[in-house]
Amino acid sequence: MRWAGQSVEVDDGALPGLQRIGFVRSVRTPQFEGMTFHEVLCKSALNKVPNAAMLPFQYTVNAYRGCSHACRYCFARPTHEYLDFDNGTDFDTQVVVKTNVVDVLRRELRRPSWSRDTVALGTNTDPYQRAEGRYGLMPGILAALRDSHTPFSILTKGTLLRRDLPLITEAAERVPVSVAVSLAIGDPDLHRDIEPGTPSPQARLALIAAIREAGLDCHVMVAPVLPRLTDSVEHLDSLLGEIAAAGARSATVFALHLRGSTRGWFMSWLAGTHPELVGEYRALYRRGAYLPADYRDMLAARAAPLLKKHGLTGGRRRTEPLVGAATIAAAPVQPTLF
């Protein structure tokens, strides 16, 4: 990236993807080896969701752009191209941080026109990724929503959420709050290969237990399910059993979608790790980003009795293949994030 010479005041037109944001500086530290944090001053914090009628929320807040979780399948990867980054390694290691997001959010929430619609956190990249350990933006965001009596939802794979449980619990006494954990892979070896930057499955199960111990409900997104890798009855049965034992009361199960340039990144990984599945995946996704209806029906029929077996309420099916009861991460958010 050609960040040299960029500042809040400078706009020389040399960076088409960055000229609209208030770049301040790039930071590398030994504590976050391999990561570069690009600090910016955002103009807005609340993002209006396109086609919000399909979703249980109308607004989102995203403090970070890019994600150190490095999930091979992440649907948000194409949004990094908007800033002249690539959707692969850059997405995993070049994280844009909106350092003033709390102040901007508080200003927006004070507007007389703000109608206290539900705000979703974790729709584009994880709010509790590694960068949050350095910048600590979430407590301010949560407090701003609480103080303005704005309902909110959180979806995360990050165990750093434990730090904010007292604040989330306090907010839940004032406004409706929904907390969900994403956990779709139970096998530790497969997890390290597919989601190398995320906390382990056991750590996330412990997070679910901690959320429940704090007196909050916890929904679990068992998503995305990967054909021939994590869609077997044995894998789903074991994982859902562990999720229920951790204290979750509900779960949504849905399959992988490969949208835009995420498809190429994922298929490249698949060719290097499971070449025997490449032909099958090409056939399954030959018509687009979504799996065929017969596969989705099969997965729903497979998951339903397992959810019932473990006492978990399932998500409500809709015709759109990605949405269920807690579709916080399901719908792609357009890259109008600054």
ZIHU-V915377 format. One record per residue. N is the residue number from 1. PHI is phi in whole degrees, 0 to 359 (none if undefined). PSI is psi in whole degrees, 0 to 359 (none if undefined). Layout:
# ZIHU-V915377
n=N phi=PHI psi=PSI
n=N phi=PHI psi=PSI
This chain:
# ZIHU-V915377
n=1 phi=none psi=144
n=2 phi=261 psi=74
n=3 phi=275 psi=345
n=4 phi=304 psi=137
n=5 phi=84 psi=359
n=6 phi=272 psi=139
n=7 phi=206 psi=179
n=8 phi=299 psi=325
n=9 phi=272 psi=341
n=10 phi=264 psi=133
n=11 phi=212 psi=92
n=12 phi=265 psi=5
n=13 phi=76 psi=5
n=14 phi=279 psi=345
n=15 phi=235 psi=88
n=16 phi=305 psi=324
n=17 phi=277 psi=350
n=18 phi=240 psi=349
n=19 phi=294 psi=343
n=20 phi=267 psi=0
n=21 phi=245 psi=157
n=22 phi=269 psi=78
n=23 phi=291 psi=135
n=24 phi=250 psi=301
n=25 phi=196 psi=164
n=26 phi=251 psi=140
n=27 phi=231 psi=132
n=28 phi=233 psi=136
n=29 phi=225 psi=151
n=30 phi=299 psi=332
n=31 phi=291 psi=340
n=32 phi=234 psi=63
n=33 phi=302 psi=134
n=34 phi=86 psi=353
n=35 phi=255 psi=145
n=36 phi=235 psi=128
n=37 phi=255 psi=125
n=38 phi=254 psi=108
n=39 phi=276 psi=132
n=40 phi=226 psi=160
n=41 phi=254 psi=113
n=42 phi=279 psi=154
n=43 phi=270 psi=333
n=44 phi=216 psi=157
n=45 phi=246 psi=322
n=46 phi=277 psi=128
n=47 phi=249 psi=124
n=48 phi=284 psi=131
n=49 phi=275 psi=125
n=50 phi=296 psi=145
n=51 phi=55 psi=44
n=52 phi=296 psi=343
n=53 phi=298 psi=338
n=54 phi=275 psi=355
n=55 phi=232 psi=159
n=56 phi=276 psi=17
n=57 phi=209 psi=155
n=58 phi=247 psi=343
n=59 phi=226 psi=153
n=60 phi=228 psi=160
n=61 phi=230 psi=127
n=62 phi=234 psi=108
n=63 phi=282 psi=340
n=64 phi=231 psi=153
n=65 phi=232 psi=127
n=66 phi=90 psi=162
n=67 phi=204 psi=127
n=68 phi=286 psi=354
n=69 phi=298 psi=330
n=70 phi=59 psi=32
n=71 phi=297 psi=129
n=72 phi=299 psi=333
n=73 phi=260 psi=3
n=74 phi=305 psi=124
n=75 phi=289 psi=343
n=76 phi=278 psi=355
n=77 phi=306 psi=317
n=78 phi=300 psi=336
n=79 phi=292 psi=340
n=80 phi=289 psi=334
n=81 phi=295 psi=336
n=82 phi=299 psi=336
n=83 phi=254 psi=17
n=84 phi=70 psi=15
n=85 phi=271 psi=163
n=86 phi=271 psi=164
n=87 phi=272 psi=4
n=88 phi=255 psi=255
n=89 phi=299 psi=322
n=90 phi=300 psi=318
n=91 phi=301 psi=324
n=92 phi=282 psi=334
n=93 phi=237 psi=344
n=94 phi=251 psi=97
n=95 phi=254 psi=125
n=96 phi=270 psi=131
n=97 phi=241 psi=124
n=98 phi=272 psi=88
n=99 phi=294 psi=337
n=100 phi=257 psi=17
n=101 phi=298 psi=326
n=102 phi=293 psi=313
n=103 phi=298 psi=317
n=104 phi=294 psi=319
n=105 phi=298 psi=315
n=106 phi=300 psi=320
n=107 phi=297 psi=316
n=108 phi=292 psi=324
n=109 phi=287 psi=342
n=110 phi=276 psi=352
n=111 phi=297 psi=138
n=112 phi=302 psi=333
n=113 phi=281 psi=348
n=114 phi=292 psi=124
n=115 phi=259 psi=11
n=116 phi=58 psi=42
n=117 phi=289 psi=158
n=118 phi=296 psi=135
n=119 phi=249 psi=130
n=120 phi=259 psi=134
n=121 phi=245 psi=125
n=122 phi=105 psi=23
n=123 phi=276 psi=330
n=124 phi=251 psi=301
n=125 phi=228 psi=161
n=126 phi=290 psi=126
n=127 phi=289 psi=345
n=128 phi=247 psi=35
n=129 phi=286 psi=180
n=130 phi=302 psi=325
n=131 phi=303 psi=328
n=132 phi=297 psi=332
n=133 phi=295 psi=332
n=134 phi=271 psi=316
n=135 phi=264 psi=335
n=136 phi=55 psi=49
n=137 phi=274 psi=335
n=138 phi=296 psi=319
n=139 phi=303 psi=320
n=140 phi=293 psi=321
n=141 phi=296 psi=313
n=142 phi=297 psi=318
n=143 phi=295 psi=322
n=144 phi=297 psi=318
n=145 phi=294 psi=316
n=146 phi=300 psi=311
n=147 phi=294 psi=333
n=148 phi=266 psi=5
n=149 phi=58 psi=44
n=150 phi=257 psi=122
n=151 phi=296 psi=151
n=152 phi=208 psi=161
n=153 phi=231 psi=152
n=154 phi=230 psi=134
n=155 phi=234 psi=131
n=156 phi=206 psi=158
n=157 phi=253 psi=357
n=158 phi=269 psi=125
n=159 phi=287 psi=351
n=160 phi=297 psi=344
n=161 phi=304 psi=332
n=162 phi=307 psi=321
n=163 phi=305 psi=325
n=164 phi=261 psi=6
n=165 phi=302 psi=318
n=166 phi=300 psi=320
n=167 phi=292 psi=318
n=168 phi=295 psi=318
n=169 phi=297 psi=318
n=170 phi=297 psi=317
n=171 phi=297 psi=323
n=172 phi=294 psi=343
n=173 phi=281 psi=345
n=174 phi=252 psi=322
n=175 phi=223 psi=159
n=176 phi=297 psi=130
n=177 phi=229 psi=135
n=178 phi=238 psi=131
n=179 phi=238 psi=130
n=180 phi=225 psi=145
n=181 phi=245 psi=136
n=182 phi=267 psi=122
n=183 phi=208 psi=106
n=184 phi=238 psi=354
n=185 phi=232 psi=119
n=186 phi=266 psi=334
n=187 phi=283 psi=121
n=188 phi=299 psi=320
n=189 phi=293 psi=316
n=190 phi=295 psi=322
n=191 phi=301 psi=313
n=192 phi=297 psi=331
n=193 phi=280 psi=323
n=194 phi=265 psi=325
n=195 phi=233 psi=63
n=196 phi=296 psi=338
n=197 phi=261 psi=4
n=198 phi=264 psi=158
n=199 phi=300 psi=153
n=200 phi=295 psi=161
n=201 phi=304 psi=319
n=202 phi=296 psi=322
n=203 phi=295 psi=322
n=204 phi=287 psi=327
n=205 phi=297 psi=320
n=206 phi=294 psi=326
n=207 phi=296 psi=316
n=208 phi=303 psi=315
n=209 phi=298 psi=320
n=210 phi=293 psi=321
n=211 phi=298 psi=316
n=212 phi=294 psi=321
n=213 phi=295 psi=334
n=214 phi=282 psi=357
n=215 phi=91 psi=14
n=216 phi=254 psi=147
n=217 phi=289 psi=153
n=218 phi=224 psi=116
n=219 phi=272 psi=150
n=220 phi=237 psi=129
n=221 phi=266 psi=106
n=222 phi=272 psi=78
n=223 phi=200 psi=142
n=224 phi=272 psi=143
n=225 phi=280 psi=132
n=226 phi=257 psi=121
n=227 phi=308 psi=134
n=228 phi=67 psi=358
n=229 phi=246 psi=315
n=230 phi=228 psi=16
n=231 phi=258 psi=7
n=232 phi=288 psi=156
n=233 phi=301 psi=319
n=234 phi=297 psi=314
n=235 phi=295 psi=313
n=236 phi=295 psi=320
n=237 phi=298 psi=312
n=238 phi=296 psi=314
n=239 phi=294 psi=313
n=240 phi=296 psi=326
n=241 phi=297 psi=318
n=242 phi=292 psi=323
n=243 phi=296 psi=316
n=244 phi=295 psi=319
n=245 phi=297 psi=330
n=246 phi=286 psi=345
n=247 phi=117 psi=358
n=248 phi=294 psi=149
n=249 phi=251 psi=345
n=250 phi=211 psi=157
n=251 phi=206 psi=149
n=252 phi=242 psi=131
n=253 phi=245 psi=120
n=254 phi=212 psi=162
n=255 phi=267 psi=165
n=256 phi=301 psi=136
n=257 phi=240 psi=149
n=258 phi=236 psi=94
n=259 phi=259 psi=138
n=260 phi=56 psi=221
n=261 phi=285 psi=350
n=262 phi=301 psi=327
n=263 phi=302 psi=312
n=264 phi=295 psi=319
n=265 phi=297 psi=315
n=266 phi=293 psi=316
n=267 phi=294 psi=327
n=268 phi=296 psi=317
n=269 phi=297 psi=316
n=270 phi=299 psi=319
n=271 phi=298 psi=329
n=272 phi=276 psi=337
n=273 phi=247 psi=327
n=274 phi=222 psi=63
n=275 phi=301 psi=334
n=276 phi=293 psi=345
n=277 phi=260 psi=354
n=278 phi=300 psi=313
n=279 phi=299 psi=320
n=280 phi=293 psi=320
n=281 phi=294 psi=320
n=282 phi=300 psi=321
n=283 phi=291 psi=318
n=284 phi=295 psi=323
n=285 phi=255 psi=22
n=286 phi=293 psi=337
n=287 phi=261 psi=1
n=288 phi=147 psi=205
n=289 phi=284 psi=337
n=290 phi=253 psi=153
n=291 phi=290 psi=155
n=292 phi=300 psi=156
n=293 phi=300 psi=325
n=294 phi=292 psi=327
n=295 phi=292 psi=315
n=296 phi=298 psi=321
n=297 phi=295 psi=319
n=298 phi=299 psi=315
n=299 phi=295 psi=319
n=300 phi=298 psi=318
n=301 phi=293 psi=329
n=302 phi=285 psi=321
n=303 phi=283 psi=326
n=304 phi=304 psi=308
n=305 phi=293 psi=333
n=306 phi=288 psi=320
n=307 phi=300 psi=315
n=308 phi=296 psi=318
n=309 phi=304 psi=320
n=310 phi=263 psi=10
n=311 phi=71 psi=29
n=312 phi=256 psi=133
n=313 phi=284 psi=132
n=314 phi=269 psi=166
n=315 phi=286 psi=152
n=316 phi=283 psi=122
n=317 phi=286 psi=143
n=318 phi=230 psi=173
n=319 phi=290 psi=329
n=320 phi=290 psi=128
n=321 phi=290 psi=350
n=322 phi=256 psi=345
n=323 phi=259 psi=142
n=324 phi=217 psi=211
n=325 phi=291 psi=326
n=326 phi=227 psi=69
n=327 phi=275 psi=50
n=328 phi=293 psi=326
n=329 phi=256 psi=5
n=330 phi=278 psi=324
n=331 phi=262 psi=127
n=332 phi=299 psi=137
n=333 phi=259 psi=133
n=334 phi=295 psi=154
n=335 phi=280 psi=41
n=336 phi=262 psi=66
n=337 phi=254 psi=0
n=338 phi=243 psi=none
